[in-house]
Structures are given as structure tokens and as C-alpha cells.
Amino acid sequence: MNKKEIKNKYKQTLQPMGVYQIKNLVNGKIFIGSSANLPGKINSQKFQLNLGSHPNQELQNDYTKLGSDNFAFEIIDYL
């Protein structure tokens, strides 16, 4: 399979959709979100938090203060 065929096959593959949460393991706060592409969205959330640019400032402040080890990224439900 060439690169173009692999790319087209990926585009046709349905990504898992559903609801996810980011849980602060220190204070129990939970951020809930949904996405039509759960793996991509969770990856994006982690990237934003590690970069210090997450749109939810309260979540970002806790993440920066406590570190990534104190947060759990979990899928709550698939659609």
C-alpha cells in the first residue's frame, strides 16, 4: 500500500466518538467534554495543558501547579 492509499483508508475509518473526563486526583474536580474523535481530542487536551494554553484557566492552573501525574484522562462513554 502506498502513502496515498494509507491516507485514504485512515480518512474512511470511523474514529470512536463519546464523552471523556479529565479528573484532578488531588481535589476531585472533573472537566467533562465530548468529541467525534476521542483519541484526537484527548491528545489535543494533553497537548494544550502541557503547553500551558488550555482554554479552561482553572483546569490549566491546577495542571500547572500539580503536574500531569495528578490527572487522569478517562473515556466515560462511547457513542
C-alpha positions as CSV (number, residue, x, y, z in Angstrom):
1,M,0.0,0.0,0.0
2,N,1.3,3.4,-0.9
3,K,1.1,6.6,1.2
4,K,-1.9,7.9,-0.6
5,E,-3.9,4.6,-0.1
6,I,-3.0,4.6,3.6
7,K,-4.1,8.2,4.0
8,N,-7.5,7.5,2.2
9,K,-8.1,4.4,4.3
10,Y,-7.4,6.4,7.5
11,K,-9.9,9.1,6.4
12,Q,-12.6,6.4,5.9
13,T,-12.0,4.8,9.2
14,L,-14.6,5.9,11.8
15,Q,-13.0,7.3,15.0
16,P,-14.5,6.4,18.4
17,M,-17.0,9.1,19.5
18,G,-18.1,9.8,23.0
19,V,-17.7,11.6,26.3
20,Y,-14.4,11.9,28.3
21,Q,-13.3,13.4,31.5
22,I,-10.1,14.9,32.9
23,K,-10.0,14.3,36.7
24,N,-7.9,16.1,39.2
25,L,-6.8,13.3,41.5
26,V,-5.9,15.8,44.3
27,N,-9.1,17.7,44.7
28,G,-11.6,15.6,42.8
29,K,-12.6,18.3,40.3
30,I,-13.7,16.9,36.9
31,F,-13.7,18.5,33.4
32,I,-16.1,16.8,31.1
33,G,-16.1,17.0,27.3
34,S,-17.3,15.2,24.2
35,S,-15.8,14.6,20.8
36,A,-16.4,12.9,17.5
37,N,-12.8,11.7,17.7
38,L,-11.9,10.8,21.3
39,P,-8.3,9.8,20.8
40,G,-7.6,13.0,18.9
41,K,-9.4,15.2,21.4
42,I,-7.7,13.7,24.4
43,N,-4.4,14.1,22.7
44,S,-5.3,17.8,22.0
45,Q,-6.3,18.4,25.6
46,K,-3.0,16.9,26.9
47,F,-1.0,19.0,24.4
48,Q,-2.8,22.2,25.4
49,L,-2.3,21.5,29.1
50,N,1.4,20.7,28.7
51,L,1.9,23.8,26.6
52,G,0.1,25.9,29.2
53,S,-2.6,27.1,26.7
54,H,-5.8,25.2,27.7
55,P,-8.9,27.5,27.4
56,N,-10.2,26.4,30.8
57,Q,-8.0,28.6,33.0
58,E,-8.9,26.9,36.3
59,L,-8.0,23.5,34.9
60,Q,-4.8,24.9,33.4
61,N,-3.8,26.5,36.8
62,D,-4.3,23.2,38.7
63,Y,-2.5,21.2,36.0
64,T,0.5,23.6,36.0
65,K,0.6,23.6,39.9
66,L,0.1,19.9,40.5
67,G,1.6,18.3,37.4
68,S,0.4,15.7,34.9
69,D,0.8,12.8,37.3
70,N,-2.2,14.1,39.4
71,F,-4.6,14.0,36.5
72,A,-6.5,11.1,34.9
73,F,-7.8,11.2,31.3
74,E,-10.7,8.7,31.1
75,I,-13.4,7.8,28.5
76,I,-16.8,7.8,30.2
77,D,-18.9,6.6,27.4
78,Y,-18.8,5.7,23.7
79,L,-21.5,6.8,21.2
